């Protein structure tokens, strides 16, 4: 189908869906038309095959405002299936748009699919990324910012400018197909070669500032596995927002940003006019990988001075204490004109405790990773699509247990059932010697506790039940645990995954089925009219809206 005709068809599909389902007629629409292609990139001075969006690496930013309807028409010009996912975007009542293999059929080569997102009741800094086939190692990621509506007060003055800063570890000598082959053969990946800042190598990315003015940096770790420390020579950073939550405005000389996480900081150009180094280095690695970018004053008198500011390397306690210092600003409004602290999560009794333990081991002689001993395997039919059409034999609800069972690893398309509108406790347990990072799609959760050792019910005595940060991605330190509270107010099939991407690829993920018997549109939207159907759902038709 010619692209101009395809765009017209897409417009009418979207119009039909939104005219029926989305009742908020006051929320604006923002349309994006993206073409995903391979292309040569040179982030570290040598040619590599990257994945570009509209010829860009990284991809274009998504700018939006709370409750905006964002329509993204994606043409897949690659030679293999492709999906985009939206890290931290909750897709309220609409997990079909989450863009992961358990909810959405991949876009075939040469075809297009239109994502229909609403930034419902959200603000803050997030990012998108490709979720299939280890494509994340080749690019196709970009920033998402959701601004507050004009009449909602923000707890700091408008900055002079607002920068997206995408940081992440990177392989120079192997492309995503090489890395995928290593994993498919059941082997472990080597250490990454370098770190990129906005898709560029050392001293190649630059951020221009004027002396005396204040700027916002939205920093996301879009890498594959490494926690990264971010710091700016001779400048302090005031933390103001984490994944959609305004924070108590503490100042930091450096910040640990674990893989999959997003932070917003304010910096003031209050130093003598010259260039200053922005330094990003790996954490908890035997070999420290470091890169730099440039903070350039408009009236700069010269290059950045040496030496580079040092940062933490393997200190777990330092990072743990910093994480505990990140708390919610209870007097600030979120996406609605009421204080963030008006939801008293600490006064609600939890109805269920789920303990999740990550592990590693061989299955059939190949390296695999697991949650509660289950190593996830994808299915030809997305789990959510199979659930909608009531197709048997795709998955079994309850195939992953509420607590670590012990024993060896086994393969399964693991799905855990939870009840809509329940309030639960999830404890991530990490008995390994790496830092783990976990993401929960569709939700923002309260990080109530983290500590070393083994979790027990007595650990609740140390929980923060007053001003814990609410976010969607959280770290778990080596031989440690992290506890979260989640209000299950978003019906759907939601991915819970390791953000350590080789582990995610080799099974360290599962799906949480938030279920209700209600068929009301107030609880969940029906499958989109334009949904791609694959596997056992091929040839079926979505019901009329």
N, C-alpha and C positions, 0 to 999 in steps of 0.2 A: 504494500500500500504506500503511495507517495506520502512523504512526511507532512505536507501541507494538508492533505486530505485526512491523514491520521490525526492531526491536531484538531481538525474540525470535529471529527467523530468523538475524540476525547472530550472536547468541550461540551458536547451535548450529553455524553454519559455523565460527566461531572455535574452538569446543570440538573439533570434528572435526579441524581442521588441527593444533592444538597437541597433541592427544592422540596424533597419529601422528608429527609432525615434530619437535617440540621435546622433547627427552628430559630436559631439566633441570627435573624436577618440583619442585625446591626453590625455583625463582625465582618471586616473586609476580607476580600479574596486576594491572594498573591499567587501569580502564575509563574512557573519556571518550566523551561523546555531544555532538557539536558541530553546531550549525545555522549555516550561513553565509548571511548576508543582506546586502542593501544597507541603509544607514541614514545619517541626517544626522550629521555630525561637525563640530566647530568648533575645530580645533586652533590656528588663527590668527585666531580672532574672526569669521570669516565662514563661512556654511554650505557644506559640501561633501558630495558623496556618497562615503561610505566603505564598505569591506567589513568587516563585523563578524562575530565568532564569538561565538555566544550573547549577542549584543547588546553585546559589548565591543570597544573599540578602544584599544590593541592587544588581541590575543586573549589568552586565559588562559595562564598559565604551565603547562608540563608539569614536574611534580616526579617524580623516579624515583631508583632506586638501581641500581648495576651489576647487569646481567643481568636486570633486571625485564622482563617482557613487557607492552608498552604497546599497548592496543587502543583505537583511535580511530575511532569511527563518525561519518562526516562526511556531513551532509545538505546538498546543494547547493540552496539556495533562491534562487540568482541566476537570471538569464535567459540565461546562457551557460555553456559547460563550465568546469570548475574543477578544479584540482589543488593539493595541498599537498606541499611537499618539506621535508626535514629536514636543514638545513645542518650537516654534520659528523657526523651519525649514520651509522654505517658499514653498517647493514643487512646483517650478515654472511651471506653465501651467499644473499642474497635481494634482488637489485637490482630485482625487480618492485615493491618497496615504496618505491622512491626518490622517486616522485612527480614525475617529469619526463617530457616528451613522448616521449622515446626509450625509456622503460621501462614506462609505465603509461597505459592509456586514460583520457581525462578523464572526470570524473563529469558525466553529462548534467544539464541543469536539471531540478529536481524529483526527482532520484534521490539515492541514498546509496551510499557505499562505505566499507568498514571496513579501515583500515590496521592491519597486524599487524606491530609492530616489537618487536625485542628489543635492549635496550641492552647487547649482548654485549661484555664485556671493555672497557667504556668508563666513564670518569668525566668530569666537567668541565662547561663552559658552552658552550651552542650555541643555535640558534634555528630556528624553522620559518617558512616564507613561502609565498605562492602563486606557482607557477612559470609559469602561463600568461598570455597576453593582456595583459601589463603590469599585471596585478592588483596587483603589489607596490606600485605607486604609489598604491593606495587603501587599503592596510591588510592585514588578515588575517595579520599576523605576530605572533610571540610568543616568549617565552624558553623554553629547555629547560635544565634542570639535572639532572645525573646525579651523585648523591652516592656516596661510597665506602661499601662494606659496613662494618658496625659494627666488625669485627675487623681492618680494614685501617687502619694508622696514616696519618694525614694530617699533613704537615710544618708544621702551625701549629695553635695552639689554636682551639677552636670560637669563631667570632665571636658577638657578641651578637645579630646579625641578618644576613640575607642578602638583598640587593636585586638585582632584575633592572633593568638600565638599558639601554633600547633607544634608540640615537641614529641619526639619519639625515636626509639632506637631503629637502626636501619642496616640492611645488608647491601654491601656494594658488590661482592663477588658472586652472589647467587640471586636469581630473580625468583618470583613467587612460584613458578613451576618447578624450579630446582628444589626449593624448600618443601613444597608439597610432596615431591617425590621422596625426599628423605623421610618425611613423616609417614607416607603411605607404606614405606618399607619397614616401618616400625622402629626407626632410629630417632635419636634425639638431635635437635638442631645445635649447631655451633653457636658461640657467642656472637652477637651482632657486631658489625664493623665500626659503626659510628652512631651519632645522634644527629638528627636534622631539626632545624627550626624553620617552620613554614616551608618545608621541602627543600631547604638549602643547607649546605655544609658550613664549615667554620668561617665566621666573619662575613658570610654572604647575605644574611638577612639583616635589615636595618630598620629601625623605628625612629622617626624624626620627631623631635620635641622642641618646644620653645621654652627658654629659661623662665622660671617662675610659675609655669602652668602645670596643672595636674592632669594625669592621663589614666585611663582604665586599660588594663591588660586582661584579656580573657584567655587563660592558659589551659590547654587540654593536652593530656598525655595520650596521644593516638598511636603509641608504639605497640610492639608485639609482646614484650615481656618485662622490661626493666622499669622499676621505680626510678624516678629522676628527681634530682634536687635542682631547684631554679633559684638564681640569685642575680642581683644587678650590682655591679661595682659601685661602691660609695653611696648607694641608695637603699632606703628601707621600703618595704612594701606593706601597705595597709590592706588586710584582707577584708573584703566587703560582701562577698557572695560565693556560695559553693553549691553548684548544681541546682540552682533555683531557690536557695534559702539565703536571705541576708544574715550575715554573721555579726557577732560582736567584733568591733573593728580594732583588733590587735595588730600591732606592727611586728613584722618579721624581717630578719636579715636574709633568710633563705627559707624555701618551702619545699617539703617533700610532696611530690605529686605522683601518685601511684598509677599504674597503667589503667586507663579507662576513666580517670578522674578529671574534673574540670574545676578551676578556681578563677575568681575575679579579684584582682588587686588594683589599688590606686598607687601611683608613684608620682612624686612631685619633682620636677626638674629644678632642684634647688642647689645644685653644685656648680663650681666654676665651669664656664662654658668650654667644653671639649667633648670628645667621644668617650663613652664608657662601655665596658664589656658586660654583656649579658652572658652568664655562664650556666650551662646545663650539663650535669654530670650524673653518671649512673650511681645507684645506691645498692649496697649489699652485694657487690660483685668483687671477685678476687682481683680482676683487672678493671680499674676505673676508666670508663670511657667519658671523654669530655668534649664538648663543642662550645662555640661562642657565636653570639650575634652582637650587633652594635646598637647602643642607644646614642643617637646622634643629635647633639644640640644644634639648632639652626645657626647659632653664632659660634660654632666650635672653633677653638684655637689650635686643635691638634688631635692626634690619634689617642686611643685609650692608653692610659699609663699601665705599666706593669708593677708588680706581678698580678696575675689573676687572683681574685678573692677565693680563698679556700672554702671548701664545704665539707659537710659530714660524709663519711664513706660507709662504714659498717655498723655505726652506733644505733642499735635497736632502741635503747631507752630514750635517746634523744628524739627519735621519730615518734615513739609512742607518746611521750609527753607533749610533743607538738600537736599530735592528733587529738589528744584530750583537751587541748586549749581551744579547739575550734568548736564554737558553740553558737546557738541561734540568738540573734538579736530580737528579743521578745517584744520590743516596742516598735519594731519596723513593720510596715504593711508588706504583705506578699502580693499575689496577683489581685487580691480583693482589698477594699479599704477597711481592713481590720487588722489588729496586731497579729503577727505570726504566732505568738504565744497564747492566743485565745483558744487554741485546741489543746486541752490539758491531757496529753497522752499519758502522763504519769499517774493519773487518777483512774485509768481504765484497767479493769482486770483482763489479763490475757486468758484465752480459752484453750490454747494449745501451744505446746513447745515443740519445735522442730530442730533437731540437731543435725547439722550437715558437716561431714568430714571429707576433705579431699585426700586422695591417695593415688599412688602410681604403682604400676606393675605390668608384667607381661600377660597378654591374652593370646593364645595360639602362637606363642613365640614372638609376638610383636609388642612394642611399647604401647601402653594405653594409660589413660588417666580416668579417674572415676570420682563420683560423689556417692557416699554411702555404699560403696562397692559396686555401683552400677556405672558402666561406661556407655555413654549415650551413642546410639547409632541412628542416623537419619533414615527416613522412609521416603518412598516415591510419592506418597500422598501426604501433604502436610497434616500434622496432627489436628490442627484447628479445623481444617477443611473436612477431614474424616469425621470429626466430632459433629460438625454441622449437618453433614449428609447421613450421619449414623451408619458409617461404613465399618463393618466388622473386620477384625484381623489386622488393623494398622497399629494399634497400641492398646495397652491395658492400664486402666486407671488403678493406681496403687502399686505400680511396678517398682517404685522406689520407697524405701521405708522412712519413717520419721526420725530414726536414729541410726548411727553406724552399726551394722549388724556383725561386723567382723568377717573374716573369711576372705577368699580370693575375689578378684574382679570378674564380672561377667557383662556381656553385651546386651543392651535392650534399649528401645525407644522410650525412655523412662518418663513417666507422668505421675505427679503427685496431685491428689485432689484436696482442695480446701473450700471452705464455705464462704460464699459472698457475705460481706458485712461482718465477718468475724474479725477479732483483734488478736494477733498471734505474736509469739516470740520465736525468732529464728536465731540459733547460735551456730556460727561458722567455726569449726574446730580444725586447726592446722597443726598436725603432729610432725610435719616435714620441716626441713631446714631452710626453706625458701619463704619469701614474702608472697602471700597469695592476695589476689584482688578479685572481688565478686561483684557482679552486676545483677540487679533485679529489674527486668523490663516491666513497664506499665505502672511503676510505683516510685514514690519517694518514701523512705523509711527513716525511723529515728535510731541513731546509733547510740544505744544506751550504755554500752560497756565494752571494754577491751582490756585484756591483760595477758600475762604469760601464764604458763602452766595449763592445768586441766580445768575446764568449766564444771561447776556443780551448782545445785540450787542455791547454795550459800553465796555464790558469786553475785546474786541479785542484790545483796546488801550494799554493794558498791556501785550500783547503777545510777546514772544521771537521769532522774525523773523530772527534771525541771526545765533545762534548756539544751538538751541534746540536739546536735545538728541533724537536719533532715536532708537526705541525699539519696542517690541511686546506685553509687559504687563505693565499696568500702574495702580497705585492706585488712588482712589478718597476718600478724607477724609470726615468725618461726616459733614453733612449739607454743602457740598462743591461741586465743579465742577472741572473737568479736560477737557481741550480741546486738540484735536489732529488734524493734517493735514495728509491726506493719498493720495498718488498717486496710483490710481487704475490701476496698470499695470500688474496684474496677474489674468487672466481669471479663473473662477471656482466658486464653491460653498464653501464659507468659513465660518467657525464657529466663532461667536463673543460670548464670554461666560464669566460669572463670574468664577473666580478661587476659590471662596469660595465654596467648593465642594458640600456641602449639598444644597446650592442654585442652583448650576448648575444642580444637579441631579433632583431637584424639579422645574425646568423650567426656570431658569434665564440664558437663552441663546437664540440665534436665528442664522439664516444663511443669509449671504450676497451673493447674486447671482451677480457676476461680469460678465456681459453679452456682447457678441458681435455676430453679424450675421455671421462673418467670420468663415469658417471651416478650415482655414489654420493651419497646424501644427506649424507655427511660433507663433500662438496665443494660441492654446491649443492642448494638446495631446488627442487622442481618448481614450476611456475606455481601460484599460490594457487587454491584451489577457488573462491573468490569473485571471481576476477579479472574485471574488465570486459573484454569483447572487442569490438573495433571494426575498421573498415577491412576488410582482406582476412581478418582473423581472425574476423569476425562469424559467429555461428552455429556455431562450433566449440565443442567441449566439452573442458574440462581433464580430464586423465586421473585416474582414481580414485587416491586416496592409500592 
